[in-house]
């Protein structure tokens, strides 16, 4: 299935398999979930949220470490 | 079933690892505000009539604190003024200043921008470029911390502020405890706390109302409240020992989600003993160069400046 992924200024359509959670997606794109807030279709969601076909996922980097 | 523990709303935005509590957006915002206001009362951080000077960088911590302290201003409990320090970090600080100004303006809070350049004749970038060629150099955070504290104290006195409020969060405070312990800086440990104790009437009392709120929850709060925030990392922060310790604690917290709370609680229990055993009751005088309070002939800021002049 396809989703739209927004990270900062970057926006892209990506293909992921079904029944993936937000946490699974963050692991795939190698972003630590402790450092971001994620919105699905404009609403903040938790790591366990299931992603569905056509979803708009926005990853907001909120914590900048060393 | 994932639904809000307070109102049953199925759209939760947080499941706290440390407690298991699940909250929807509105209940999370409300419970976070209540926690901060409760801590302000519990630790007597503010009194009616206080004139509070808030350090407003435009980052998430200070913008959240502005949002909450403004509720006390609106209820005529405190007066509030915000100050942004422009250290002179090219390509980083400019946006934060604009965001800080917008936030203050939106809430009708008086706002002032002060610079390292106007007080010390040089920016942090200047200091670091000087410092790179020198032996025994310190990292940027050391200079920045010393000069920022100097400016806050000076501006607070000039403005007649009775309290300086900063947005230090649970992660910051835990890092300070672990860092100073690992480095054996027991004197510094005796000065860590939610509220500074005055050793001189030339020092304005500093308070940290967000000290028990984890950084991640502050981030979630500002996104949930749709506040205008400068999300960026200081280019110098990565060099610091603080960053190393911070990464280590974050890593530990993944499997031990209560570790920052227990570090803070344990430290607060030990602090009276540390103070009794290790606090130096030095006589606080004034710096013979700038008049700021110090236990030595020159304050730390003037010591750095004089060293550079003599090079």
Interface residues (C-beta under 8 A of the other chain):
Chain A: X34 X37 X39 X43 X44 X45 X46 X47 X48 X60 X61 X62 X63 X64 X65 X66
Chain B: X2 X11 X12 X13 X14 X15 X25 X60 X215 X216 X219 X220 X222 X223 X224 X231 X232 X233 X234 X237 X238 X239 X240 X242 X243 X244 X246 X247 X250 X253 X254
